[in-house]
Amino acid sequence: MSHAYLWLILALLALVAELFSGTFYLLVLAIGLLAAAATAGLGLAPEWHFISAAAITLAGWLFLLRRRRQLLSSAPAPLDADAGATVEILYWQDARHARVRYRGTEWDAQLSSRIRPATDCHFEIVRLDGNTLIIRAVEE
């Protein structure tokens, strides 16, 4: 059996292991082993098989590591896109609950603080709790 077939068998084993693990690291290893099979198929010396497998695998792993760090360091998207938007108070239901108009629709709203502010305030959304907008007063 030639060296190229041995490298191909190792690449297939790494590929099967990749299917069970679900990471891309074994896939990169399989690609590196395929590079070794290619150098063996070209008839190069066995040390070139190892060099090509190691170089391709290490380059791929470094790429995956850098890509993973980029994804982890990117700022997460805001969970509540409505936060900071201004609402119009239609009427107060009690001391902390109101009916507001937001995006052309009426919503239930609840104050984030326990004390109802003065009437000359504007209100903005803090977060969304189910179907209820949590709002706070913004002084002018």
C-alpha positions in Angstrom: 0.0 0.0 0.0 1.4 3.4 -1.0 1.9 6.3 1.4 -0.8 8.3 -0.4 -3.4 5.7 0.5 -2.4 5.7 4.1 -2.8 9.5 4.3 -6.2 9.2 2.6 -7.3 6.6 5.2 -6.1 8.9 8.0 -8.0 11.8 6.4 -11.2 9.8 6.2 -10.8 8.7 9.8 -10.4 12.4 10.8 -13.4 13.3 8.7 -15.6 10.6 10.4 -14.4 11.8 13.8 -15.4 15.3 12.8 -18.9 14.2 12.0 -19.2 13.0 15.6 -17.5 16.0 17.3 -19.2 18.8 15.4 -16.1 21.1 15.5 -14.2 22.4 12.6 -10.8 21.4 14.1 -10.9 17.8 12.9 -12.1 19.0 9.5 -9.0 21.2 9.2 -6.9 18.2 10.3 -8.5 16.1 7.5 -7.6 18.8 5.0 -4.0 18.8 6.2 -3.9 15.0 5.9 -5.3 15.3 2.3 -2.4 17.7 1.6 0.0 15.0 2.8 -1.7 12.5 0.5 -1.3 14.9 -2.4 2.5 15.3 -1.7 2.8 11.5 -1.4 0.9 11.2 -4.7 3.4 13.5 -6.3 6.2 11.2 -5.2 7.9 13.7 -2.8 10.0 12.4 0.2 8.1 11.4 3.3 9.3 14.4 5.3 7.4 16.6 2.9 4.3 14.7 3.7 4.6 15.6 7.3 5.6 19.2 6.6 2.6 19.8 4.3 0.2 18.1 6.7 1.5 20.2 9.7 1.6 23.5 7.7 -1.9 23.2 6.4 -3.3 22.0 9.7 -1.6 24.7 11.7 -2.6 27.4 9.3 -6.2 26.2 9.4 -6.3 26.0 13.2 -4.8 29.5 13.5 -7.5 30.8 11.1 -10.2 29.1 13.1 -8.8 30.5 16.4 -8.6 34.0 15.0 -12.2 33.7 13.6 -13.5 32.5 16.9 -11.9 35.4 18.8 -13.4 37.8 16.3 -16.9 36.4 16.8 -16.5 36.4 20.6 -15.2 39.9 20.8 -17.9 41.5 18.6 -20.4 43.4 20.5 -23.7 41.6 21.0 -26.8 43.1 19.3 -29.1 44.9 21.7 -31.7 42.5 23.1 -34.4 45.1 23.1 -34.5 47.3 20.0 -37.3 49.4 21.5 -35.2 50.6 24.4 -34.9 54.4 24.4 -37.9 55.1 22.2 -40.4 57.7 23.3 -44.0 56.8 24.1 -47.1 59.0 24.5 -49.2 58.4 27.6 -52.9 58.1 26.7 -54.2 57.6 30.3 -53.1 56.3 33.7 -54.7 53.1 34.9 -53.3 53.5 38.4 -50.2 55.0 40.1 -47.7 52.8 38.1 -49.6 51.5 35.1 -50.6 53.4 32.0 -51.9 52.9 28.5 -49.4 54.3 26.0 -49.2 54.8 22.2 -46.1 53.4 20.6 -45.6 52.7 16.9 -49.3 53.6 16.2 -50.6 51.0 18.6 -51.8 51.1 22.2 -49.7 49.2 24.7 -49.8 48.5 28.4 -47.0 50.2 30.2 -45.5 50.1 33.7 -43.3 52.6 35.4 -39.8 51.4 36.3 -39.8 53.5 39.5 -42.4 53.3 42.3 -43.1 57.1 42.2 -45.2 58.6 39.5 -43.4 61.6 38.0 -44.8 65.1 37.2 -47.2 65.5 34.3 -44.8 67.5 32.2 -42.4 64.6 31.6 -41.7 62.6 28.5 -41.5 58.9 28.9 -39.1 56.4 27.2 -39.0 52.6 27.0 -36.5 50.9 29.3 -37.3 47.4 28.2 -40.0 45.0 27.2 -41.5 42.6 29.7 -43.7 40.2 27.8 -46.3 42.5 26.2 -45.8 45.3 28.8 -43.5 48.2 28.1 -41.4 49.2 31.1 -41.0 53.0 30.9 -39.3 55.7 32.8 -39.7 59.5 33.0 -37.3 61.7 31.2 -37.1 65.3 32.5 -37.1 68.0 29.8 
